[in-house]
Amino acid sequence: RAIALIDRHLKILCRELGWSNDFARLDAIPGFGPLSSYALLLAFRSGRFVHHDPFVAYLGLDVRAKDSGKHIGKRKLTKHGDGEYRRLLYCAAMAAARSQRYFKARYQALTQRGLAKTTALVAIARQLARLAFHLLNKQIDFDPARLNVPCSAT
């Protein structure tokens, strides 16, 4: 009952703020549920992001390189920002990789390329964050047909 009450309050607050259309855009993305949609909408509204790179960095999903001279070090997530955003996006990536054809093919291509399962899911989570930014920034609805392009392993 408490969860239903919180969901009801979030829905009312979203409607009062005029974010209902943006919430619907995010909720249509494969793997996203109400909680991840609310969280990413709040993250997007928390700053003035002009490009998806600062948005991904705000979520802590940007990659830091440890290079020096000829040495090419590991690439690691910076993990700046709230860890809850990363957790929600990772869970959304797991759900999308299981259910949606494009993300399943992308996950398989990444794992066949030699990436660990966790790394492949983080790559999909980054892609979901960029997709969410694009939908909110351009004010367009999610179109699953546009995902059915040939999958590259980049």
QUIRA-V650744 format. One record per residue. RES is the residue in one small letter. PHI is phi in whole degrees, 0 to 359 (none if undefined). D_CENTER is the distance of its C-alpha to the mean C-alpha in Angstrom with 2 decimals. Layout:
RES:PHI:D_CENTER / RES:PHI:D_CENTER
This chain:
r:none:28.42 / a:294:26.72 / i:294:23.22 / a:296:24.44 / l:294:25.93 / i:296:22.79 / d:301:20.86 / r:296:23.78 / h:294:23.81 / l:296:20.13 / k:295:20.80 / i:294:23.96 / l:297:22.44 / c:297:19.71 / r:293:22.61 / e:295:24.81 / l:279:22.37 / g:79:21.98 / w:258:18.25 / s:299:18.84 / n:294:18.03 / d:294:14.67 / f:299:13.93 / a:297:15.18 / r:299:13.00 / l:287:9.75 / d:294:11.70 / a:278:12.62 / i:288:9.38 / p:302:10.25 / g:92:9.35 / f:276:8.60 / g:245:11.73 / p:301:13.46 / l:295:12.57 / s:293:8.76 / s:293:9.57 / y:298:12.22 / a:295:10.48 / l:290:7.88 / l:296:10.98 / l:295:13.04 / a:297:11.09 / f:295:11.34 / r:283:14.94 / s:284:15.77 / g:215:16.37 / r:255:17.49 / f:267:15.03 / v:263:16.80 / h:212:14.44 / h:289:10.83 / d:298:12.17 / p:296:13.26 / f:294:10.09 / v:296:8.30 / a:294:11.66 / y:299:11.77 / l:281:8.88 / g:84:10.99 / l:255:9.10 / d:276:11.85 / v:256:14.64 / r:252:18.22 / a:261:21.17 / k:249:24.41 / d:253:26.87 / s:205:30.51 / g:62:33.10 / k:275:33.19 / h:285:31.12 / i:253:27.57 / g:272:25.79 / k:286:22.67 / r:258:19.17 / k:225:17.34 / l:291:14.32 / t:287:15.75 / k:59:14.22 / h:285:15.20 / g:91:14.08 / d:284:13.58 / g:293:12.91 / e:294:11.94 / y:298:8.51 / r:296:8.17 / r:297:9.98 / l:295:8.15 / l:292:4.80 / y:296:7.68 / c:296:9.54 / a:295:7.31 / a:295:7.41 / m:298:11.08 / a:294:11.72 / a:293:10.46 / a:292:12.48 / r:275:15.37 / s:250:15.60 / q:261:14.51 / r:302:16.87 / y:297:14.85 / f:289:12.18 / k:295:15.24 / a:294:17.14 / r:295:14.57 / y:299:14.45 / q:295:18.25 / a:296:18.72 / l:292:16.92 / t:289:18.97 / q:290:22.08 / r:286:21.70 / g:112:22.21 / l:285:18.90 / a:293:18.74 / k:300:16.74 / t:296:14.67 / t:296:14.11 / a:296:13.17 / l:291:10.52 / v:294:9.14 / a:297:9.39 / i:292:7.52 / a:298:4.56 / r:297:5.31 / q:295:5.98 / l:296:3.30 / a:295:2.79 / r:295:6.35 / l:297:6.94 / a:298:6.33 / f:299:8.46 / h:299:10.83 / l:296:11.50 / l:286:12.23 / n:290:14.13 / k:271:16.18 / q:57:16.63 / i:241:16.40 / d:274:15.70 / f:289:13.51 / d:237:15.92 / p:296:15.41 / a:294:18.49 / r:285:16.90 / l:277:14.73 / n:278:18.05 / v:266:18.90 / p:303:20.25 / c:278:17.72 / s:259:18.26 / a:266:17.67 / t:267:16.53
